[in-house]
Amino acid sequence: MAYPETVGRTDRTDYGYQQMPSDLALLKDLDDYDVADYDVDPRGWKVVGRDGDEIGKIDDLIVSTASEKAYFAVVDTGGWFQNKRFAIPLERVRFDRNDNKAYAPYVKDQFREAPEYNMARPDYTGYYGYWSGLRTEAVAPERETAFAGEHREREVGLREGEVRVPVTEETAEVRKEAHEAGFVNIRKRVDYETKHISEPVTRTRVVAETREVPAGGAYATEGATTLREGETLRVPIVEEDVTVTKTPRVTREVVLHTEQDTEMVERDVQLRHEEVEVDTEGDVDIEQPTGTGRMRR
């Protein structure tokens, strides 16, 4: 399934389009048809309007089984317009393969006034007439949907003795962006060890002994404690014990710092450059241009 060169004239006086195929159908309803491998399949691509607003996305393609070409893109507008769908002629849409987006030269107000796509009773002539008859500030650039090897020809008049064809090429711009590659986590874990402490302490040992008093001798009462009948003497015994106080102290520290290492990162980038082929028909004397391509006869 490919795209047509043109669906018809786009001026307002010919929007009836006499050559509209009669066998148009949704591609998703055709089991034996699909987009060719060499062509763009825009289904699911976002549609961007002339002012840069996002209109919706391409829900499906409307194709002819006889010509095996796609003629319309069905655009689902999403929530901003109650999920309404419209059929837009593909000749009015430009596809960008770089960002997978479709660009249409219309604004949202033109979609609000457009005829809604009716799947049960589609009016393809009316759809084509509305979109092709709209006046746009800028005509959509040439579609990039042409399949490989497709050849287009158009005649241009010589203006001021020359025809100017710009030739472009792409250049690569490299940017470095910082991003988080990971994290370093610091945790504190407490380990225990048994420390043996050896310290001398004083303890009191009580020794009870009986002393004989010489017979007939005088007893010195000074400093003696008299124990009366029924009394009990309590003598406190004092001894030393060991009390351990633990005091934290800093013995070492962990310091984190970053070091910058430089390494070469290589990427393969495909850049596009254009070449122009110049050929001749008939007896034409032409000098081959330099740096633009090749010439054939």
Disulfide bonds with the S-S distance in Angstrom:
none
